[in-house]
Amino acid sequence: MSLRQQGMIPEARDNSVLREMLALLSNERLIVRETQRAVTPFGGMVVFVEFLQRIDLVGHIRQHMPIRWRSHNRIDPAATLTAFLMAVVMGARRFVHANWLRGDRALHALLGITRFPTDDTIRNLFRRFGMGEVHQLYAPLAEWQMERLPLRSEGYSLDLDSTVFERYGQQEGSLKGHNPRKHGRPSHHPLLAVLAEAHFLLHGWLRSGNCGPARGVVEFLKEALALWQQRQPIRVVRADSGFFDDELLSFLEERRLPYIVVARMTPWVQRAAQRVEQWQELDENYAVGEFRLQLCSWNTERRFIAVRERVRESRHSVGRKLIDVPGYTFRVFVTSHRQAAEEVWRDYNRRADVENRIAELKHDLGADGFCMHNFFATEAAFRAVLLVFNLLAEFQRAAGLPGYREPATLRTQVLTCGAVLGRAGRRLVLHLSESWGGLKTRSALLDNILRWQIPTSPKFTPLTTT
């Protein structure tokens, strides 16, 4: 056998200047050289791309894309947006990070593009978005995703929350407001609605940094419910004390949507909680009680649930200490639910998972890192990240993955795999590295996606009372 056949002499296309180095632990001498082969660390993307083909993502983006270019040297806006979505999936946290993928010819073959857009091309696309263009593109895409949510006879829990995106510069809408980490730092203040059981972001708004949590929440909910179109029941709306607002509660009552909202501990609410006489002991540390109260600005009396927790040295107690009741902390909820007080409390506790969704948006998908001077350009990029999040959640259901996995976990366990692009005759072949799990560990996922019956969510017709 010749040296070339043994691999000791490289092929002509791999001839390059040689460099030598020593391995860190073994001091073994290594030769470092370049190769012209198309190599990618994202070979596992074959599974995700197969899923996107099944749901025809690119076709729907092209159908609703409001931006058109006239240049003969243009890159299709749908291809530019798709490239941005893929960059976010693979870990980009800034626009400039998309340039990592420009030299990844194996990934280009997988996506079917000949020119990967630069970060400036992506920014120029988003700069063309105004408020109308954002709605024109993302509203139908959101409805298209909602059609495939799993059916739940008991309905979905809708959780409301807001977060803070810190900004550095003079961007539109970047104003000083509530910022728990960096006081006085300008920020944006997004508002989110999450369907808890499906890990689905129903709707999102980017707001200026000087907004309170409940600013515009009624109009936001009207938009979200218009997108939802009563496809399935909403079993409960849950929110923290930032949304303790009579306008929101009245709107939910008008729409006959059950709610559980943390009450703001105003002096009147504290006084009413102190007067509760009948407490139901749940265990040695927790007890629940309830009362009815009409605040001075309200038009109706509402039900309140009080949770009393014993103060312990071994555990941090959640709630507010009241001077007249030492040794306990109190947390109070206002609700339209008729179920037992302890069930209301336990139901609200499941809302804590929405904090994980926000953390995944920020830390795994870089939702707070894609910022431009124009407000609606920033919102267009923000809504694109929400689209990516929902696609990844749906991908897990289609691939039959056991349990929900965070985007970063999904990226490392499934999407990351060394691969080399080659040819077999006239056909392109992507060789996945066996040492990274290769095709063997992903074949089951591909089979599940190919067998996946795409669900269609029927409209829910509510019963009308006469």
C-alpha positions as CSV (number, residue, x, y, z in Angstrom):
1,M,0.0,0.0,0.0
2,S,1.4,3.4,-1.0
3,L,1.9,6.3,1.5
4,R,-0.9,8.2,-0.2
5,Q,-3.3,5.3,0.2
6,Q,-2.3,5.1,3.9
7,G,-3.1,8.8,4.3
8,M,0.4,9.7,5.1
9,I,0.6,12.0,2.0
10,P,-2.2,14.4,1.7
11,E,-4.2,15.0,-1.5
12,A,-3.2,17.9,-3.6
13,R,-6.1,20.0,-2.5
14,D,-5.0,19.7,1.2
15,N,-1.4,20.8,0.5
16,S,-0.6,23.8,2.6
17,V,2.0,25.3,4.8
18,L,2.6,22.9,7.7
19,R,2.8,24.0,11.4
20,E,3.7,21.7,14.2
21,M,2.6,21.8,17.9
22,L,2.7,19.7,21.0
23,A,-0.4,18.2,22.6
24,L,-1.2,19.9,25.9
25,L,-1.1,16.8,28.2
26,S,0.8,14.2,26.3
27,N,3.4,16.4,24.5
28,E,2.7,14.3,21.3
29,R,3.9,16.2,18.2
30,L,1.0,17.2,15.9
31,I,1.0,18.6,12.4
32,V,-1.5,21.4,11.7
33,R,-2.5,22.1,8.1
34,E,-5.4,23.6,6.2
35,T,-8.0,21.8,4.1
36,Q,-10.3,22.9,1.3
37,R,-13.0,20.4,2.3
38,A,-16.3,21.9,3.5
39,V,-16.4,21.2,7.2
40,T,-19.1,22.2,9.7
41,P,-19.7,21.8,13.4
42,F,-23.5,21.9,12.8
43,G,-24.1,18.6,10.9
44,G,-26.9,17.8,13.4
45,M,-28.9,20.6,11.7
46,V,-30.0,18.0,9.2
47,V,-32.8,17.0,11.7
48,F,-34.0,20.6,12.2
49,V,-33.9,21.4,8.4
50,E,-36.0,18.2,7.7
51,F,-38.5,19.5,10.2
52,L,-38.6,23.0,8.6
53,Q,-39.1,21.3,5.2
54,R,-42.1,19.4,6.6
55,I,-43.9,22.6,7.8
56,D,-42.7,24.6,4.8
57,L,-41.2,27.5,6.8
58,V,-39.6,29.2,3.8
59,G,-42.8,29.1,1.7
60,H,-44.8,30.8,4.5
61,I,-42.0,33.4,5.0
62,R,-42.0,34.2,1.3
63,Q,-45.8,34.4,1.2
64,H,-46.0,37.0,4.0
65,M,-42.7,38.8,3.6
66,P,-43.6,42.5,3.1
67,I,-40.1,43.6,1.9
68,R,-39.1,43.5,-1.7
69,W,-35.8,44.4,-3.3
70,R,-35.3,45.7,-6.8
71,S,-31.6,45.2,-7.2
72,H,-30.5,42.5,-9.6
73,N,-27.7,41.5,-7.2
74,R,-30.2,41.1,-4.3
75,I,-30.5,38.3,-1.9
76,D,-34.1,37.1,-1.4
77,P,-35.5,38.8,1.8
78,A,-37.0,35.4,2.8
79,A,-33.5,33.8,2.4
80,T,-32.0,36.6,4.5
81,L,-34.5,36.2,7.3
82,T,-34.1,32.4,7.2
83,A,-30.3,32.8,7.5
84,F,-30.8,35.0,10.5
85,L,-33.1,32.5,12.1
86,M,-30.5,29.7,11.6
87,A,-27.8,32.0,13.0
88,V,-29.9,32.4,16.2
89,V,-30.5,28.7,16.4
90,M,-26.8,28.0,16.2
91,G,-25.9,30.5,19.0
92,A,-25.5,34.0,17.5
93,R,-26.1,36.7,20.1
94,R,-25.3,39.7,17.9
95,F,-25.9,40.5,14.2
96,V,-22.1,40.4,13.6
97,H,-22.1,36.7,14.8
98,A,-24.0,35.7,11.7
99,N,-20.7,36.2,9.8
100,W,-19.4,33.0,11.5
101,L,-21.6,31.1,9.1
102,R,-20.5,32.8,5.9
103,G,-17.6,30.4,5.3
104,D,-19.6,27.3,6.3
105,R,-20.1,25.8,2.8
106,A,-21.5,22.6,4.2
107,L,-24.2,24.5,6.0
108,H,-24.9,26.6,2.9
109,A,-25.5,23.3,1.0
110,L,-27.8,22.1,3.8
111,L,-29.8,25.3,3.6
112,G,-29.7,25.5,-0.2
113,I,-28.2,29.0,-0.5
114,T,-25.2,30.1,-2.6
115,R,-24.6,33.4,-0.7
116,F,-25.0,33.7,3.0
117,P,-26.0,37.3,3.9
118,T,-23.6,39.5,5.9
119,D,-24.6,41.1,9.1
120,D,-25.1,44.4,7.2
121,T,-27.5,42.7,4.8
122,I,-29.6,41.3,7.8
123,R,-29.6,44.8,9.4
124,N,-30.7,46.4,6.2
125,L,-33.6,44.0,6.0
126,F,-34.8,44.8,9.5
127,R,-34.4,48.5,8.9
128,R,-37.1,48.4,6.3
129,F,-39.6,47.2,8.9
130,G,-42.2,49.6,10.3
131,M,-45.1,48.8,12.6
132,G,-47.2,47.7,9.7
133,E,-44.6,45.4,8.2
134,V,-43.9,43.8,11.6
135,H,-47.6,43.0,11.9
136,Q,-47.9,41.9,8.3
137,L,-45.2,39.3,8.6
138,Y,-45.3,38.0,12.2
139,A,-49.1,37.9,12.8
140,P,-49.9,35.3,10.1
141,L,-46.7,33.3,11.0
142,A,-47.9,33.2,14.6
143,E,-51.4,32.0,13.6
144,W,-49.8,29.4,11.3
145,Q,-47.8,28.0,14.3
146,M,-50.9,28.1,16.6
147,E,-52.7,25.8,14.2
148,R,-50.3,22.9,15.1
149,L,-50.5,23.2,18.9
150,P,-51.5,19.9,20.6
151,L,-55.2,19.6,21.6
152,R,-55.9,20.0,25.3
153,S,-59.5,19.4,26.4
154,E,-58.9,21.3,29.7
155,G,-57.3,24.3,27.8
156,Y,-54.1,26.2,28.2
157,S,-52.7,28.4,30.9
158,L,-51.8,31.9,29.6
159,D,-49.0,33.5,31.6
160,L,-48.2,37.3,31.4
161,D,-44.8,38.7,32.2
162,S,-42.4,41.4,31.3
163,T,-38.6,41.7,31.4
164,V,-35.8,44.2,30.9
165,F,-33.4,44.4,28.0
166,E,-30.5,46.7,28.9
167,R,-29.3,49.0,26.2
168,Y,-26.1,50.9,25.6
169,G,-26.4,53.8,23.2
170,Q,-29.1,56.1,21.9
171,Q,-31.7,53.7,20.5
172,E,-35.3,54.7,20.0
173,G,-37.4,53.7,23.0
174,S,-34.3,53.0,25.1
175,L,-35.3,55.0,28.2
176,K,-34.6,54.9,31.9
177,G,-37.1,52.9,33.9
178,H,-37.3,49.9,36.2
179,N,-34.0,48.1,35.9
180,P,-33.3,45.7,38.8
181,R,-29.8,44.9,37.7
182,K,-28.4,48.2,36.6
183,H,-30.3,51.1,38.1
184,G,-30.6,54.1,35.8
185,R,-29.4,52.2,32.7
186,P,-31.6,52.8,29.6
187,S,-33.6,49.8,28.5
188,H,-36.5,48.3,26.6
189,H,-39.3,46.6,28.5
190,P,-40.8,43.7,26.5
191,L,-44.2,42.2,27.3
192,L,-44.8,38.5,26.7
193,A,-47.8,36.1,26.8
194,V,-46.8,32.4,27.1
195,L,-49.0,29.3,26.8
196,A,-47.4,27.3,29.6
197,E,-48.2,23.7,28.8
198,A,-47.0,24.0,25.2
199,H,-43.9,26.2,25.9
200,F,-45.3,28.5,23.3
201,L,-44.8,32.3,23.1
202,L,-48.3,33.4,22.0
203,H,-47.4,37.1,21.6
204,G,-44.7,39.6,22.3
205,W,-44.4,43.4,22.3
206,L,-41.2,45.5,22.5
207,R,-41.9,48.6,24.7
208,S,-39.9,51.6,25.7
209,G,-38.0,51.3,29.0
210,N,-40.1,53.8,31.0
211,C,-43.2,51.5,30.8
212,G,-44.6,49.9,33.8
213,P,-45.4,46.1,33.7
214,A,-49.1,46.7,33.0
215,R,-48.7,49.5,30.5
216,G,-50.8,48.7,27.5
217,V,-51.5,45.2,28.7
218,V,-55.2,45.3,27.8
219,E,-54.5,46.2,24.1
220,F,-51.7,43.6,24.1
221,L,-54.2,40.9,25.3
222,K,-56.7,42.0,22.7
223,E,-54.1,41.4,20.0
224,A,-53.0,38.1,21.5
225,L,-56.6,36.8,21.8
226,A,-57.4,38.0,18.2
227,L,-54.4,35.9,17.0
228,W,-55.6,32.9,19.2
229,Q,-59.2,33.1,17.7
230,Q,-60.6,30.8,20.4
231,R,-58.8,27.8,18.9
232,Q,-58.8,26.1,22.3
233,P,-60.0,27.2,25.7
234,I,-57.9,29.4,27.9
235,R,-58.3,27.8,31.3
236,V,-56.6,30.6,33.4
237,V,-54.6,33.8,33.0
238,R,-51.8,34.2,35.5
239,A,-49.7,37.3,36.3
240,D,-47.6,38.8,39.0
241,S,-48.2,41.9,41.1
242,G,-47.0,44.2,38.3
243,F,-50.3,43.4,36.6
244,F,-52.5,44.1,39.6
245,D,-54.6,46.6,37.7
246,D,-58.4,47.1,37.7
247,E,-58.5,47.7,34.0
248,L,-56.9,44.3,33.3
249,L,-59.1,42.5,35.8
250,S,-62.3,44.1,34.4
251,F,-61.2,43.2,30.9
252,L,-60.7,39.5,31.9
253,E,-64.0,39.4,33.6
254,E,-65.7,40.9,30.5
255,R,-64.1,38.2,28.4
256,R,-65.0,35.6,31.0
257,L,-61.4,34.5,31.3
258,P,-60.5,33.1,34.8
259,Y,-57.5,34.8,36.3
260,I,-55.1,34.5,39.2
261,V,-53.0,37.7,39.8
262,V,-50.7,38.5,42.7
263,A,-52.2,41.4,44.7
264,R,-50.1,44.4,45.3
265,M,-49.7,44.7,49.1
266,T,-51.3,48.1,49.5
267,P,-52.3,49.2,53.1
268,W,-55.9,48.2,52.4
269,V,-54.9,44.7,51.2
270,Q,-52.6,44.3,54.2
271,R,-55.3,45.4,56.6
272,A,-57.8,42.9,55.1
273,A,-55.2,40.1,55.2
274,Q,-54.6,40.7,58.9
275,R,-58.3,40.5,59.7
276,V,-58.7,36.9,58.3
277,E,-59.8,34.7,61.2
278,Q,-60.4,31.4,59.5
279,W,-57.1,29.8,58.4
280,Q,-56.9,26.4,56.8
281,E,-53.6,24.7,57.9
282,L,-52.0,22.9,55.0
283,D,-49.0,21.7,57.0
284,E,-46.9,23.1,59.9
285,N,-45.6,26.0,57.8
286,Y,-48.4,27.0,55.4
287,A,-52.0,28.1,55.8
288,V,-54.5,29.7,53.5
289,G,-57.5,31.9,54.0
290,E,-59.7,34.2,51.9
291,F,-61.6,37.4,52.0
292,R,-63.5,39.7,49.7
293,L,-62.6,43.3,49.1
294,Q,-63.5,46.2,46.9
295,L,-60.8,48.8,46.6
296,C,-61.7,52.4,46.4
297,S,-61.1,52.7,42.6
298,W,-62.9,49.4,41.8
299,N,-66.5,49.0,40.7
300,T,-67.0,45.6,42.1
301,E,-65.9,43.3,45.0
302,R,-63.4,40.6,44.2
303,R,-62.2,37.4,45.9
304,F,-58.7,37.4,47.5
305,I,-56.7,34.4,48.6
306,A,-54.1,34.9,51.4
307,V,-51.2,32.4,51.9
308,R,-49.5,32.6,55.3
309,E,-46.0,31.1,55.6
310,R,-44.1,30.6,58.9
311,V,-40.7,32.3,58.9
312,R,-37.9,29.8,59.1
313,E,-34.2,30.2,59.4
314,S,-33.5,27.2,57.0
315,R,-35.6,28.6,54.1
316,H,-36.2,32.0,52.6
317,S,-39.9,32.9,52.9
318,V,-41.7,34.4,49.9
319,G,-44.1,37.2,50.8
320,R,-44.4,40.3,52.9
321,K,-44.0,40.5,56.6
322,L,-46.7,42.4,58.4
323,I,-45.9,44.3,61.6
324,D,-49.1,43.2,63.4
325,V,-48.6,39.5,62.7
326,P,-44.9,38.7,63.6
327,G,-43.4,35.3,62.6
328,Y,-45.2,35.0,59.3
329,T,-45.0,36.3,55.8
330,F,-48.1,36.8,53.6
331,R,-48.8,36.5,49.9
332,V,-52.2,37.6,48.5
333,F,-53.8,36.7,45.2
334,V,-56.9,38.1,43.6
335,T,-58.8,35.6,41.5
336,S,-62.1,34.9,39.7
337,H,-61.6,31.1,40.2
338,R,-64.2,29.3,42.3
339,Q,-61.9,26.4,43.3
340,A,-60.5,25.9,46.8
341,A,-58.0,28.5,48.1
342,E,-55.1,26.0,48.3
343,E,-55.8,24.9,44.7
344,V,-55.6,28.5,43.5
345,W,-52.3,28.9,45.2
346,R,-50.9,25.7,43.7
347,D,-52.1,26.7,40.3
348,Y,-50.3,30.0,40.4
349,N,-47.1,28.3,41.6
350,R,-46.9,26.6,38.2
351,R,-46.6,30.0,36.6
352,A,-42.9,30.1,37.8
353,D,-41.9,28.3,34.7
354,V,-42.5,31.5,32.6
355,E,-39.3,32.8,34.2
356,N,-37.4,29.9,32.5
357,R,-38.9,30.9,29.1
358,I,-37.6,34.5,29.6
359,A,-34.1,33.2,30.7
360,E,-34.0,30.9,27.6
361,L,-34.8,33.9,25.3
362,K,-32.1,36.0,26.8
363,H,-29.3,33.5,27.5
364,D,-29.9,30.8,24.9
365,L,-31.2,32.8,21.9
366,G,-29.8,36.3,22.6
367,A,-33.1,38.0,22.4
368,D,-31.7,41.1,24.1
369,G,-28.6,41.3,21.9
370,F,-30.2,42.2,18.5
371,C,-30.6,46.0,18.7
372,M,-30.6,48.8,16.2
373,H,-31.4,52.5,16.4
374,N,-34.8,52.2,14.8
375,F,-37.4,50.9,17.3
376,F,-39.4,48.8,14.8
377,A,-36.3,47.3,13.3
378,T,-35.4,46.1,16.8
379,E,-38.9,44.8,17.3
380,A,-38.7,42.9,14.0
381,A,-35.5,41.2,15.2
382,F,-37.1,40.5,18.6
383,R,-40.2,38.9,17.0
384,A,-37.9,36.8,14.8
385,V,-36.3,35.4,17.9
386,L,-39.7,34.6,19.3
387,L,-40.4,32.7,16.1
388,V,-37.2,30.7,16.5
389,F,-38.2,29.8,20.1
390,N,-41.6,28.5,19.0
391,L,-40.0,26.5,16.1
392,L,-37.6,24.8,18.5
393,A,-40.4,23.9,20.9
394,E,-42.5,22.5,18.0
395,F,-39.4,20.6,16.6
396,Q,-39.1,18.8,19.9
397,R,-42.7,17.6,19.7
398,A,-42.4,16.5,16.1
399,A,-39.1,14.7,16.7
400,G,-40.6,12.8,19.7
401,L,-37.9,14.0,22.2
402,P,-38.8,12.9,25.8
403,G,-39.6,16.0,27.8
404,Y,-38.8,19.6,27.1
405,R,-35.2,20.7,26.5
406,E,-33.9,24.2,26.6
407,P,-32.6,25.7,23.3
408,A,-28.9,25.5,24.5
409,T,-29.3,21.9,25.5
410,L,-31.0,21.1,22.2
411,R,-28.1,22.8,20.4
412,T,-25.4,20.8,22.1
413,Q,-27.2,17.4,22.2
414,V,-28.8,17.3,18.7
415,L,-27.8,20.2,16.4
416,T,-24.0,20.1,17.0
417,C,-22.2,17.4,15.1
418,G,-19.0,17.6,13.1
419,A,-19.6,16.9,9.4
420,V,-17.8,17.0,6.1
421,L,-19.5,17.8,2.8
422,G,-18.6,15.6,-0.1
423,R,-20.0,14.2,-3.4
424,A,-21.2,10.9,-4.8
425,G,-21.4,11.4,-8.5
426,R,-23.5,14.5,-9.0
427,R,-25.2,14.4,-5.6
428,L,-24.0,16.2,-2.5
429,V,-23.3,14.0,0.6
430,L,-23.0,15.3,4.1
431,H,-20.9,12.9,6.2
432,L,-21.7,13.2,9.9
433,S,-19.0,12.3,12.4
434,E,-19.6,9.0,14.1
435,S,-17.7,10.1,17.2
436,W,-20.3,12.9,17.7
437,G,-23.2,10.5,17.5
438,G,-23.4,10.8,13.7
439,L,-26.5,9.7,11.8
440,K,-27.1,6.7,14.0
441,T,-28.3,8.7,17.0
442,R,-30.4,11.0,14.8
443,S,-32.1,8.5,12.5
444,A,-34.9,8.0,15.1
445,L,-35.5,11.7,15.2
446,L,-35.6,11.9,11.4
447,D,-38.0,9.0,11.2
448,N,-40.3,10.6,13.8
449,I,-40.4,13.8,11.9
450,L,-41.2,12.0,8.6
451,R,-44.0,10.1,10.3
452,W,-45.3,13.1,12.2
453,Q,-48.9,13.8,11.6
454,I,-49.2,17.6,11.4
455,P,-52.0,18.5,13.8
456,T,-54.7,21.1,12.9
457,S,-56.2,22.9,15.9
458,P,-59.9,23.4,15.5
459,K,-61.7,26.6,16.5
460,F,-63.3,26.4,20.0
461,T,-66.9,27.5,20.0
462,P,-67.8,28.8,23.5
463,L,-71.2,28.1,25.0
464,T,-73.4,31.1,25.1
465,T,-75.7,31.6,28.1
466,T,-79.2,32.9,27.6
